[in-house]
Amino acid sequence: MKLFIDDANIEAIRELIEYYPIDGVTTNPSILAKAGKDPRETLKEIREVIGDDMIIFAQAVDLSFEGMIRDAHMIVNLLGANTVVKIPSTPIGFKAMMALQKEGIPTCGTVVYTPMQALLAAKAGASYVAPYVNRIDNMGYDGVGIVKQIQDILLNNNMACEVLAASFKNSQQVLELAAYGIENVTCGPDVFRGFVKNAAIDGAVQDFVDDFEKLTGKTSMSSL
C-alpha cells in the first residue's frame, strides 16, 4: 500500500516525510485554500519539498470540459513528471479523462461516492479513483465496504486503474483497507500520527531505556 499525505501544510509535509515512509502528496482546492496563498506557489513548494520522484495530485477546478483540459495542462507544466491531475467523476469529467488519456496525462477520478462512478472513471482512462470513505459513512453507507467493492470491480474487470482511498477519520479504517489489498490511501497529518500514537508503545520503549540505565548507568548502547 502506498501512503499519501492529504494536506498542503508545508511544515506538516516536511515532518511526515522525515519520519514516515511516504509516497507522495494529494491536494484539492479546499486543502489549497487553507494554505491562504496563491495555490500555484503552494503546489510548487510541495514539489520542492517532496522532490521529483514522489507523486503529487492536484485538481482541475474549472467545471467546463475546455477548462478542465486547460487546468490539467497548467498543472502538469507547473509540477512536471509524477503529477496526477484530479478530475471530478461526472459526465464532463469522464469526457476530460478520455481526452487527457490520449495525451498521456494521468488522471484521478475524484469525488467518488459510488462504485458506478469509479467504474466509469476507470473506463474513461483514469489511472486512479478516489472514493471518500468518511464522507460515504456520513451519508449512512459503509465507506470501507464501498471501497472494497470498487477494488473488486476493478480487479474482476482487469481495469488498469488503482484505488486511492481518501477521507479517513481513524487508522482502523486504513488498516482494514490495507488488509484487503487496497493499493493507495491518502490521509491527513492527524490520521498519520494516530498510526502509532499509543501510550502502551511509548511506555514499553521507555521501560527498556529505564532498565538499561539501571544496569549500566547509561541511556544508550554506544555510551558504554
Secondary structure, DSSP 8 states (H G I E B T S, - for coil): -EEEEE---HHHHHHHHHHS---EEE--HHHHHHHTS-HHHHHHHHHHHH-SSSEEEEE----SHHHHHHHHHHHHHHH-SSEEEEEESSHHHHHHHHHHHHHT--EEEEEE-SHHHHHHHHHTT-SEEEEBHHHHHHTTS-HHHHHHHHHHHHHHTT-S-EEEEB--SSHHHHHHHHHHT-SEEEE-HHHHHHTS--HHHHHHHHHHHHHHHHHHS-SSGGG-
